[in-house]
Amino acid sequence: MIKLITIFSFLILSLNLTAQNFIVSGFVRDKATGESLINANIYEKNSFQGTISNEYGFFSLSLKKQKHTIVVSFVGYDKKEFEINLVSDTSINVELSLQSELKEVNIYGNGGSKISRTQMSMVEIPTTTLNKIPVLLGEPDVLKVIQLLPGVQSGSEGTSGIYVRGGGPDQNLFLLDGVPIYNANHLFGFFSVFNPTAVKTVKLYKGGFPARFGGRLSSVVDIRMKEGNMKELKGEFSIGLISSRFSLEGPIKKDKTSFIISGRRTYIDILAAPVIKAVNKHTAGYKTTGGYFFYDLNGKINHKFSDNNRLYFSSYLGLDKAYTKDESFYVDDHIRFNTSNKSGLKWGNITNALRWNYVYNPKLFSNVTLTHSYYNFNVGEESMIVNTKKNTKSEDVFEYNSGIRDFAGKIDFDYFPSPRHSVKFGVGNIYHTFKPGVNHIKNTNGEELKNKTDTTYGNANINANEFSLYAEDNFDLSTRFKVNFGLHFSAFHVQGETYTSLEPRISMRFLGSEKWSLKASYAKMSQYIHLLTTSTISLPTDLWLPVTKKVKPQTSHQFAVGGFYKLPKGFDLSVELFYKTMSNLMEYKEGAAFTGISSGWESKIETGNGEAYGIEVMLEKNIGKTTGWIGYTLSKSDRTFENLNFGKTFPAKYDRRHDISVVLTHKFNNHVDIGATWVYGTGNATTLAYQKYPSANFTSGNGWYDNTIEYYNGRNNYRMPSYHRLDVGVNFHKQKKRGIRTWSFGFYNAYSRQNPFYLYWGYESQDGYNSQGWYYQDSKPALKQVSLFPVIPYFSYTFKF
């Protein structure tokens, strides 16, 4: 390891000190909006020496002292060429215009950059793709599009959870403007918290992780919000089946300060209110109310002090709430008693980020970030009986709270020491406060006021400090061979214990020609927080918990190799093989759950190891009126826990042998485009009883035992039926006087496949005549399937101005 550090330090300090080199630097932005363009290509036309813009549109390119032709390009924009006589360091800002034919072409990704860049196992998703792919109830969703990529599995029917390369749901790092989102789901996992109208860019890292990322084992989903239009006021609103959303952006001071605000809310509770009211009319003395809704609110302010000095503030607020209330009365001994029962469940995220960009010189760019995030869930029940004669009440209250709060700060640098090196380095710290679970119980007896209970107890809060330090160098060994080498160091201090991890990362690219390349990568990752879950869907009762003296950090080692090919007629092909090992994974013991309070959570878990490997193939068509991709994954994911399944290896819950996704969009003209997706997956693993036996104490009736013992011959011992589904959608656009109107129609699960949500053992009745001619009725055990979604039509109306 010392040798690796020495080599890495040498590479970082390797500078091209020739006095004949000067720097061309600046920002690349959208001409119409002033938005920075991330990963724009900047290169010298004759030598093909080049670079890409960073997350804020900044670039730096070192060239010899002479005349040059600089080319700047970005997917979907007209490229720009200009001559420059380089006699000193030069700063330029480049503004690109949308291609005039952009509305005729939907482009997914960038095949050329996939071939030339060192990074592998990373996919960029254009925001235009989000609105063209048909999804559940017509709600555009970042995570549902990510589920259609090779190496990513969707979990349960209709949910937005992702399982990447054999990893669990807690092993995905979701970043919104650099701030971790701990619960990325609405509606129990059926939608994600990312409002597509506020999203600017989406990147998914499945492996080959750059050194700047840490804290999770399986993936990084890096989502950047729009910055706000610097030129003019723009907006859009959309009305759908279950929700509406809006977005408004524009300059506060033109070319100096901009804003964007986006919001979304469902109205399931509003739609259900008339139905509930109608039910109450027919039930004398009984009244019930209830509902469910979620909302999101995104905001961002962007202020430009100068070309080299910029400040951003972004915020997100989201909440889910489900609630019920029943009211009734009864009469006892001529006394009326009013009763009410209330229950509620709510959870949400709050994030805030303040970041300052500063360009020290043409070679050094910095970004300082201060963030705050808070995730909390609350579940409660309250029962009350009021004696109307004595005006007293008896009350029982139960409330459970859990969550996590972070305060963080970090500073990141982009350094361009020479034409062959681009270096990133930085340092950060997060102060965590975990609330593993606090119970509040209150009991009041209205008749005897002395019998009261009002107490709070449960697992104590845990404070922890997470420190990180990283450096990575992307450098050219030759014109064909390029390497990105980095080190990520982390330390986690909790309960007097400090865990440390030194994580090497390396990615290599061999460029065979402009049409093909070969790549390989290795990454070690560590994770200091865990998610305990017992459900097939994402519930807020899933608990985020830190490592402790007893619970060690998760670690993984991932290797990947791949080939990337540019085929004729706009097709691109990529093939990747991966192998990953994981240790110190966590699961509940058999029968344990979050609701128990007799002992701490550490006593309810088991730790073990995991292994995943597979091959991913993706064929893309990037240009033309018909675009899309076909993805295929062949993989295997296992778990081994000493105290689960008798120590024998068992398949992970979302282990799937085969996964296929077909995504197509076609534009007929400026007014009509269609989209379709078809997915197929091997059935998920589930645990089912193999046999039933009578217990020692039983009663019988009709030949069946009322009390039985179930025998399981292994964990995740049964495969559900395979999953497949077709979604189709069509969009009708029309230019109006004040903007563009779009009507969208489609079908989720178009051929109404009854896909399994879960399986259980039940009974099927049977009747007939026996050999003696007697008629009989009987029942026999049968495996039952619960399915959630038949064919579901959807529509929405969108107006952009």
BELPE-V814411 format. One record per residue. RES is the residue in three letters. SS is DSSP state (h for helix, s for strand, l for the rest). NEAR is the number of other C-alpha atoms within 12 Angstrom. Layout:
# BELPE-V814411
res=RES ss=SS near=NEAR
res=RES ss=SS near=NEAR
This chain:
# BELPE-V814411
res=MET ss=l near=11
res=ILE ss=h near=11
res=LYS ss=h near=9
res=LEU ss=h near=18
res=ILE ss=h near=23
res=THR ss=h near=13
res=ILE ss=h near=17
res=PHE ss=h near=29
res=SER ss=h near=21
res=PHE ss=h near=16
res=LEU ss=h near=29
res=ILE ss=h near=31
res=LEU ss=h near=23
res=SER ss=l near=22
res=LEU ss=l near=23
res=ASN ss=l near=22
res=LEU ss=l near=15
res=THR ss=l near=14
res=ALA ss=l near=16
res=GLN ss=l near=17
res=ASN ss=s near=23
res=PHE ss=s near=32
res=ILE ss=s near=34
res=VAL ss=s near=39
res=SER ss=s near=40
res=GLY ss=s near=39
res=PHE ss=s near=42
res=VAL ss=s near=40
res=ARG ss=s near=38
res=ASP ss=s near=33
res=LYS ss=l near=25
res=ALA ss=l near=23
res=THR ss=l near=31
res=GLY ss=l near=36
res=GLU ss=l near=39
res=SER ss=s near=37
res=LEU ss=l near=41
res=ILE ss=l near=32
res=ASN ss=l near=31
res=ALA ss=l near=38
res=ASN ss=s near=39
res=ILE ss=s near=40
res=TYR ss=s near=32
res=GLU ss=s near=30
res=LYS ss=l near=22
res=ASN ss=l near=14
res=SER ss=l near=16
res=PHE ss=l near=21
res=GLN ss=l near=28
res=GLY ss=s near=39
res=THR ss=s near=40
res=ILE ss=s near=34
res=SER ss=l near=33
res=ASN ss=l near=33
res=GLU ss=l near=35
res=TYR ss=l near=41
res=GLY ss=l near=37
res=PHE ss=s near=46
res=PHE ss=s near=43
res=SER ss=s near=44
res=LEU ss=s near=43
res=SER ss=s near=41
res=LEU ss=s near=40
res=LYS ss=s near=27
res=LYS ss=l near=20
res=GLN ss=l near=18
res=LYS ss=s near=19
res=HIS ss=s near=26
res=THR ss=s near=24
res=ILE ss=s near=32
res=VAL ss=s near=30
res=VAL ss=s near=39
res=SER ss=s near=37
res=PHE ss=l near=34
res=VAL ss=l near=33
res=GLY ss=l near=28
res=TYR ss=s near=27
res=ASP ss=l near=22
res=LYS ss=l near=25
res=LYS ss=s near=28
res=GLU ss=s near=20
res=PHE ss=s near=20
res=GLU ss=s near=17
res=ILE ss=s near=25
res=ASN ss=s near=19
res=LEU ss=l near=25
res=VAL ss=l near=18
res=SER ss=l near=21
res=ASP ss=l near=25
res=THR ss=s near=24
res=SER ss=s near=26
res=ILE ss=s near=26
res=ASN ss=s near=29
res=VAL ss=s near=36
res=GLU ss=s near=28
res=LEU ss=s near=32
res=SER ss=l near=26
res=LEU ss=s near=24
res=GLN ss=l near=22
res=SER ss=l near=13
res=GLU ss=l near=18
res=LEU ss=h near=21
res=LYS ss=h near=24
res=GLU ss=h near=24
res=VAL ss=l near=30
res=ASN ss=l near=38
res=ILE ss=l near=39
res=TYR ss=l near=37
res=GLY ss=l near=36
res=ASN ss=l near=34
res=GLY ss=h near=33
res=GLY ss=h near=29
res=SER ss=h near=34
res=LYS ss=h near=35
res=ILE ss=h near=37
res=SER ss=h near=38
res=ARG ss=l near=37
res=THR ss=l near=39
res=GLN ss=l near=40
res=MET ss=l near=43
res=SER ss=l near=48
res=MET ss=s near=36
res=VAL ss=s near=35
res=GLU ss=s near=37
res=ILE ss=s near=38
res=PRO ss=l near=31
res=THR ss=h near=32
res=THR ss=h near=29
res=THR ss=h near=39
res=LEU ss=h near=36
res=ASN ss=h near=35
res=LYS ss=h near=43
res=ILE ss=l near=48
res=PRO ss=l near=44
res=VAL ss=l near=48
res=LEU ss=h near=41
res=LEU ss=h near=34
res=GLY ss=h near=40
res=GLU ss=l near=49
res=PRO ss=l near=41
res=ASP ss=l near=41
res=VAL ss=h near=47
res=LEU ss=h near=44
res=LYS ss=h near=42
res=VAL ss=h near=46
res=ILE ss=h near=42
res=GLN ss=l near=42
res=LEU ss=l near=46
res=LEU ss=l near=44
res=PRO ss=l near=48
res=GLY ss=l near=51
res=VAL ss=s near=48
res=GLN ss=s near=49
res=SER ss=l near=46
res=GLY ss=l near=41
res=SER ss=l near=38
res=GLU ss=l near=41
res=GLY ss=l near=40
res=THR ss=l near=33
res=SER ss=l near=38
res=GLY ss=l near=43
res=ILE ss=l near=47
res=TYR ss=s near=40
res=VAL ss=s near=47
res=ARG ss=l near=53
res=GLY ss=l near=49
res=GLY ss=l near=50
res=GLY ss=l near=39
res=PRO ss=h near=47
res=ASP ss=h near=40
res=GLN ss=h near=38
res=ASN ss=s near=40
res=LEU ss=s near=40
res=PHE ss=s near=38
res=LEU ss=s near=37
res=LEU ss=s near=42
res=ASP ss=l near=41
res=GLY ss=l near=38
res=VAL ss=s near=38
res=PRO ss=s near=39
res=ILE ss=l near=39
res=TYR ss=l near=41
res=ASN ss=l near=45
res=ALA ss=l near=43
res=ASN ss=s near=39
res=HIS ss=s near=39
res=LEU ss=h near=36
res=PHE ss=h near=35
res=GLY ss=h near=32
res=PHE ss=l near=34
res=PHE ss=s near=39
res=SER ss=s near=41
res=VAL ss=l near=47
res=PHE ss=l near=46
res=ASN ss=l near=45
res=PRO ss=h near=43
res=THR ss=h near=44
res=ALA ss=h near=44
res=VAL ss=s near=39
res=LYS ss=s near=34
res=THR ss=s near=36
res=VAL ss=s near=37
res=LYS ss=s near=35
res=LEU ss=s near=39
res=TYR ss=s near=37
res=LYS ss=l near=48
res=GLY ss=l near=48
res=GLY ss=l near=48
res=PHE ss=l near=48
res=PRO ss=l near=41
res=ALA ss=l near=41
res=ARG ss=l near=39
res=PHE ss=l near=47
res=GLY ss=l near=48
res=GLY ss=l near=43
res=ARG ss=l near=40
res=LEU ss=l near=45
res=SER ss=l near=47
res=SER ss=s near=43
res=VAL ss=s near=42
res=VAL ss=s near=40
res=ASP ss=s near=36
res=ILE ss=s near=36
res=ARG ss=s near=39
res=MET ss=s near=42
res=LYS ss=l near=45
res=GLU ss=l near=46
res=GLY ss=l near=46
res=ASN ss=l near=37
res=MET ss=l near=32
res=LYS ss=l near=24
res=GLU ss=l near=25
res=LEU ss=l near=24
res=LYS ss=s near=29
res=GLY ss=s near=28
res=GLU ss=s near=30
res=PHE ss=s near=30
res=SER ss=s near=36
res=ILE ss=s near=27
res=GLY ss=s near=30
res=LEU ss=l near=25
res=ILE ss=l near=29
res=SER ss=s near=34
res=SER ss=s near=33
res=ARG ss=s near=37
res=PHE ss=s near=33
res=SER ss=s near=36
res=LEU ss=s near=31
res=GLU ss=s near=37
res=GLY ss=s near=32
res=PRO ss=s near=28
res=ILE ss=s near=22
res=LYS ss=s near=20
res=LYS ss=l near=20
res=ASP ss=l near=27
res=LYS ss=l near=26
res=THR ss=s near=31
res=SER ss=s near=36
res=PHE ss=s near=41
res=ILE ss=s near=41
res=ILE ss=s near=38
res=SER ss=s near=38
res=GLY ss=s near=35
res=ARG ss=s near=38
res=ARG ss=s near=34
res=THR ss=s near=32
res=TYR ss=l near=23
res=ILE ss=h near=25
res=ASP ss=h near=24
res=ILE ss=h near=20
res=LEU ss=h near=18
res=ALA ss=h near=20
res=ALA ss=h near=19
res=PRO ss=h near=17
res=VAL ss=h near=18
res=ILE ss=h near=23
res=LYS ss=h near=18
res=ALA ss=h near=14
res=VAL ss=h near=16
res=ASN ss=h near=19
res=LYS ss=h near=14
res=HIS ss=l near=13
res=THR ss=l near=15
res=ALA ss=l near=13
res=GLY ss=l near=19
res=TYR ss=s near=22
res=LYS ss=s near=25
res=THR ss=s near=30
res=THR ss=s near=29
res=GLY ss=s near=28
res=GLY ss=s near=27
res=TYR ss=s near=30
res=PHE ss=s near=32
res=PHE ss=s near=40
res=TYR ss=s near=36
res=ASP ss=s near=38
res=LEU ss=s near=33
res=ASN ss=s near=42
res=GLY ss=s near=37
res=LYS ss=s near=39
res=ILE ss=s near=34
res=ASN ss=s near=40
res=HIS ss=s near=32
res=LYS ss=s near=29
res=PHE ss=s near=18
res=SER ss=s near=16
res=ASP ss=l near=29
res=ASN ss=l near=28
res=ASN ss=s near=26
res=ARG ss=s near=31
res=LEU ss=s near=30
res=TYR ss=s near=36
res=PHE ss=s near=36
res=SER ss=s near=40
res=SER ss=s near=38
res=TYR ss=s near=40
res=LEU ss=s near=33
res=GLY ss=s near=39
res=LEU ss=s near=36
res=ASP ss=s near=41
res=LYS ss=s near=31
res=ALA ss=s near=28
res=TYR ss=s near=25
res=THR ss=s near=26
res=LYS ss=s near=24
res=ASP ss=s near=26
res=GLU ss=s near=26
res=SER ss=s near=24
res=PHE ss=s near=22
res=TYR ss=s near=20
res=VAL ss=s near=17
res=ASP ss=s near=12
res=ASP ss=l near=9
res=HIS ss=l near=10
res=ILE ss=s near=15
res=ARG ss=s near=20
res=PHE ss=s near=26
res=ASN ss=s near=28
res=THR ss=s near=28
res=SER ss=s near=29
res=ASN ss=s near=30
res=LYS ss=s near=28
res=SER ss=s near=28
res=GLY ss=s near=28
res=LEU ss=s near=32
res=LYS ss=s near=34
res=TRP ss=s near=41
res=GLY ss=s near=39
res=ASN ss=s near=40
res=ILE ss=s near=36
res=THR ss=s near=38
res=ASN ss=s near=35
res=ALA ss=s near=36
res=LEU ss=s near=30
res=ARG ss=s near=33
res=TRP ss=s near=31
res=ASN ss=s near=34
res=TYR ss=s near=30
res=VAL ss=s near=31
res=TYR ss=s near=19
res=ASN ss=s near=26
res=PRO ss=l near=31
res=LYS ss=l near=33
res=LEU ss=s near=29
res=PHE ss=s near=39
res=SER ss=s near=34
res=ASN ss=s near=35
res=VAL ss=s near=29
res=THR ss=s near=32
res=LEU ss=s near=31
res=THR ss=s near=36
res=HIS ss=s near=36
res=SER ss=s near=37
res=TYR ss=s near=34
res=TYR ss=s near=39
res=ASN ss=s near=38
res=PHE ss=s near=37
res=ASN ss=s near=33
res=VAL ss=s near=32
res=GLY ss=s near=31
res=GLU ss=s near=27
res=GLU ss=s near=28
res=SER ss=s near=29
res=MET ss=s near=29
res=ILE ss=s near=31
res=VAL ss=s near=28
res=ASN ss=s near=25
res=THR ss=l near=20
res=LYS ss=l near=17
res=LYS ss=l near=14
res=ASN ss=l near=15
res=THR ss=s near=20
res=LYS ss=s near=25
res=SER ss=s near=30
res=GLU ss=s near=30
res=ASP ss=s near=28
res=VAL ss=s near=29
res=PHE ss=s near=28
res=GLU ss=s near=31
res=TYR ss=s near=36
res=ASN ss=s near=36
res=SER ss=s near=38
res=GLY ss=s near=39
res=ILE ss=s near=40
res=ARG ss=s near=36
res=ASP ss=s near=33
res=PHE ss=s near=29
res=ALA ss=s near=33
res=GLY ss=s near=30
res=LYS ss=s near=32
res=ILE ss=s near=29
res=ASP ss=s near=35
res=PHE ss=s near=35
res=ASP ss=s near=39
res=TYR ss=s near=37
res=PHE ss=s near=43
res=PRO ss=s near=33
res=SER ss=s near=37
res=PRO ss=l near=36
res=ARG ss=l near=33
res=HIS ss=s near=36
res=SER ss=s near=41
res=VAL ss=s near=41
res=LYS ss=s near=36
res=PHE ss=s near=35
res=GLY ss=s near=32
res=VAL ss=s near=30
res=GLY ss=s near=32
res=ASN ss=s near=30
res=ILE ss=s near=33
res=TYR ss=s near=29
res=HIS ss=s near=33
res=THR ss=s near=30
res=PHE ss=s near=34
res=LYS ss=s near=32
res=PRO ss=s near=39
res=GLY ss=s near=36
res=VAL ss=s near=32
res=ASN ss=s near=29
res=HIS ss=s near=26
res=ILE ss=s near=24
res=LYS ss=s near=25
res=ASN ss=s near=26
res=THR ss=s near=25
res=ASN ss=l near=23
res=GLY ss=l near=23
res=GLU ss=l near=18
res=GLU ss=l near=12
res=LEU ss=l near=14
res=LYS ss=l near=10
res=ASN ss=l near=14
res=LYS ss=s near=19
res=THR ss=s near=18
res=ASP ss=s near=18
res=THR ss=s near=17
res=THR ss=s near=19
res=TYR ss=s near=24
res=GLY ss=s near=25
res=ASN ss=l near=29
res=ALA ss=l near=23
res=ASN ss=l near=25
res=ILE ss=s near=28
res=ASN ss=s near=27
res=ALA ss=s near=33
res=ASN ss=s near=33
res=GLU ss=s near=37
res=PHE ss=s near=31
res=SER ss=s near=36
res=LEU ss=s near=32
res=TYR ss=s near=36
res=ALA ss=s near=37
res=GLU ss=s near=40
res=ASP ss=s near=41
res=ASN ss=s near=40
res=PHE ss=s near=38
res=ASP ss=s near=29
res=LEU ss=l near=21
res=SER ss=l near=16
res=THR ss=l near=21
res=ARG ss=l near=23
res=PHE ss=s near=25
res=LYS ss=s near=32
res=VAL ss=s near=39
res=ASN ss=s near=41
res=PHE ss=s near=45
res=GLY ss=s near=43
res=LEU ss=s near=42
res=HIS ss=s near=36
res=PHE ss=s near=34
res=SER ss=s near=36
res=ALA ss=s near=32
res=PHE ss=s near=33
res=HIS ss=s near=29
res=VAL ss=s near=31
res=GLN ss=l near=19
res=GLY ss=l near=15
res=GLU ss=s near=21
res=THR ss=s near=21
res=TYR ss=s near=30
res=THR ss=s near=27
res=SER ss=s near=30
res=LEU ss=s near=28
res=GLU ss=s near=39
res=PRO ss=s near=37
res=ARG ss=s near=40
res=ILE ss=s near=39
res=SER ss=s near=39
res=MET ss=s near=39
res=ARG ss=s near=38
res=PHE ss=s near=32
res=LEU ss=s near=29
res=GLY ss=s near=20
res=SER ss=s near=18
res=GLU ss=l near=22
res=LYS ss=l near=25
res=TRP ss=s near=28
res=SER ss=s near=35
res=LEU ss=s near=35
res=LYS ss=s near=39
res=ALA ss=s near=37
res=SER ss=s near=39
res=TYR ss=s near=37
res=ALA ss=s near=44
res=LYS ss=s near=38
res=MET ss=s near=44
res=SER ss=s near=44
res=GLN ss=s near=40
res=TYR ss=l near=41
res=ILE ss=s near=40
res=HIS ss=s near=41
res=LEU ss=s near=38
res=LEU ss=s near=34
res=THR ss=l near=29
res=THR ss=l near=25
res=SER ss=l near=25
res=THR ss=l near=27
res=ILE ss=l near=28
res=SER ss=l near=35
res=LEU ss=l near=33
res=PRO ss=l near=40
res=THR ss=l near=32
res=ASP ss=l near=37
res=LEU ss=s near=41
res=TRP ss=s near=38
res=LEU ss=s near=42
res=PRO ss=s near=41
res=VAL ss=l near=39
res=THR ss=l near=26
res=LYS ss=l near=18
res=LYS ss=l near=19
res=VAL ss=l near=30
res=LYS ss=l near=31
res=PRO ss=l near=38
res=GLN ss=s near=38
res=THR ss=s near=37
res=SER ss=s near=38
res=HIS ss=s near=33
res=GLN ss=s near=40
res=PHE ss=s near=34
res=ALA ss=s near=36
res=VAL ss=s near=33
res=GLY ss=s near=36
res=GLY ss=s near=33
res=PHE ss=s near=41
res=TYR ss=s near=33
res=LYS ss=s near=29
res=LEU ss=l near=20
res=PRO ss=h near=14
res=LYS ss=h near=13
res=GLY ss=h near=26
res=PHE ss=s near=29
res=ASP ss=s near=35
res=LEU ss=s near=32
res=SER ss=s near=40
res=VAL ss=s near=34
res=GLU ss=s near=37
res=LEU ss=s near=36
res=PHE ss=s near=40
res=TYR ss=s near=34
res=LYS ss=s near=36
res=THR ss=s near=34
res=MET ss=s near=37
res=SER ss=s near=30
res=ASN ss=s near=31
res=LEU ss=s near=40
res=MET ss=s near=46
res=GLU ss=s near=40
res=TYR ss=s near=28
res=LYS ss=l near=24
res=GLU ss=l near=18
res=GLY ss=l near=13
res=ALA ss=l near=22
res=ALA ss=l near=25
res=PHE ss=l near=38
res=THR ss=l near=28
res=GLY ss=l near=20
res=ILE ss=l near=23
res=SER ss=l near=16
res=SER ss=l near=18
res=GLY ss=l near=23
res=TRP ss=h near=36
res=GLU ss=h near=30
res=SER ss=h near=22
res=LYS ss=h near=25
res=ILE ss=s near=32
res=GLU ss=s near=29
res=THR ss=s near=31
res=GLY ss=s near=33
res=ASN ss=s near=35
res=GLY ss=s near=38
res=GLU ss=s near=35
res=ALA ss=s near=39
res=TYR ss=s near=32
res=GLY ss=s near=34
res=ILE ss=s near=32
res=GLU ss=s near=38
res=VAL ss=s near=33
res=MET ss=s near=37
res=LEU ss=s near=32
res=GLU ss=s near=40
res=LYS ss=s near=34
res=ASN ss=l near=34
res=ILE ss=l near=30
res=GLY ss=l near=25
res=LYS ss=l near=27
res=THR ss=s near=28
res=THR ss=s near=34
res=GLY ss=s near=40
res=TRP ss=s near=38
res=ILE ss=s near=31
res=GLY ss=s near=38
res=TYR ss=s near=37
res=THR ss=s near=38
res=LEU ss=s near=31
res=SER ss=s near=37
res=LYS ss=s near=35
res=SER ss=s near=37
res=ASP ss=s near=34
res=ARG ss=s near=37
res=THR ss=s near=30
res=PHE ss=s near=31
res=GLU ss=l near=22
res=ASN ss=l near=22
res=LEU ss=l near=25
res=ASN ss=h near=23
res=PHE ss=h near=15
res=GLY ss=h near=17
res=LYS ss=l near=20
res=THR ss=l near=23
res=PHE ss=s near=31
res=PRO ss=s near=33
res=ALA ss=l near=38
res=LYS ss=l near=36
res=TYR ss=l near=40
res=ASP ss=l near=43
res=ARG ss=l near=41
res=ARG ss=l near=32
res=HIS ss=s near=31
res=ASP ss=s near=40
res=ILE ss=s near=36
res=SER ss=s near=39
res=VAL ss=s near=35
res=VAL ss=s near=40
res=LEU ss=s near=38
res=THR ss=s near=39
res=HIS ss=s near=33
res=LYS ss=s near=28
res=PHE ss=l near=21
res=ASN ss=l near=20
res=ASN ss=l near=22
res=HIS ss=l near=22
res=VAL ss=s near=25
res=ASP ss=s near=35
res=ILE ss=s near=36
res=GLY ss=s near=39
res=ALA ss=s near=36
res=THR ss=s near=37
res=TRP ss=s near=33
res=VAL ss=s near=38
res=TYR ss=s near=32
res=GLY ss=s near=40
res=THR ss=l near=30
res=GLY ss=l near=31
res=ASN ss=l near=38
res=ALA ss=s near=34
res=THR ss=s near=30
res=THR ss=l near=27
res=LEU ss=l near=25
res=ALA ss=l near=25
res=TYR ss=l near=20
res=GLN ss=s near=15
res=LYS ss=s near=19
res=TYR ss=s near=18
res=PRO ss=s near=18
res=SER ss=l near=15
res=ALA ss=l near=11
res=ASN ss=l near=12
res=PHE ss=l near=14
res=THR ss=l near=14
res=SER ss=s near=13
res=GLY ss=s near=10
res=ASN ss=l near=12
res=GLY ss=l near=11
res=TRP ss=s near=18
res=TYR ss=s near=18
res=ASP ss=l near=17
res=ASN ss=l near=16
res=THR ss=s near=18
res=ILE ss=s near=17
res=GLU ss=s near=17
res=TYR ss=s near=17
res=TYR ss=l near=19
res=ASN ss=l near=18
res=GLY ss=l near=22
res=ARG ss=l near=30
res=ASN ss=l near=28
res=ASN ss=l near=24
res=TYR ss=s near=27
res=ARG ss=s near=26
res=MET ss=l near=31
res=PRO ss=l near=26
res=SER ss=l near=25
res=TYR ss=s near=33
res=HIS ss=s near=30
res=ARG ss=s near=35
res=LEU ss=s near=33
res=ASP ss=s near=39
res=VAL ss=s near=37
res=GLY ss=s near=39
res=VAL ss=s near=33
res=ASN ss=s near=34
res=PHE ss=s near=28
res=HIS ss=s near=26
res=LYS ss=s near=22
res=GLN ss=s near=16
res=LYS ss=l near=13
res=LYS ss=l near=10
res=ARG ss=l near=13
res=GLY ss=l near=17
res=ILE ss=s near=23
res=ARG ss=s near=25
res=THR ss=s near=31
res=TRP ss=s near=30
res=SER ss=s near=38
res=PHE ss=s near=35
res=GLY ss=s near=35
res=PHE ss=s near=32
res=TYR ss=s near=35
res=ASN ss=l near=34
res=ALA ss=l near=26
res=TYR ss=l near=19
res=SER ss=l near=20
res=ARG ss=l near=26
res=GLN ss=l near=23
res=ASN ss=l near=32
res=PRO ss=l near=33
res=PHE ss=l near=30
res=TYR ss=s near=29
res=LEU ss=s near=25
res=TYR ss=s near=21
res=TRP ss=s near=20
res=GLY ss=s near=16
res=TYR ss=s near=15
res=GLU ss=s near=14
res=SER ss=s near=13
res=GLN ss=s near=15
res=ASP ss=s near=13
res=GLY ss=s near=14
res=TYR ss=s near=12
res=ASN ss=l near=12
res=SER ss=l near=8
res=GLN ss=l near=8
res=GLY ss=l near=8
res=TRP ss=l near=10
res=TYR ss=s near=12
res=TYR ss=s near=15
res=GLN ss=s near=14
res=ASP ss=s near=18
res=SER ss=s near=16
res=LYS ss=s near=16
res=PRO ss=s near=18
res=ALA ss=s near=15
res=LEU ss=s near=20
res=LYS ss=s near=18
res=GLN ss=s near=18
res=VAL ss=s near=20
res=SER ss=l near=22
res=LEU ss=l near=21
res=PHE ss=l near=26
res=PRO ss=l near=25
res=VAL ss=l near=24
res=ILE ss=s near=28
res=PRO ss=s near=28
res=TYR ss=s near=31
res=PHE ss=s near=32
res=SER ss=s near=31
res=TYR ss=s near=28
res=THR ss=s near=31
res=PHE ss=s near=30
res=LYS ss=s near=27
res=PHE ss=l near=23
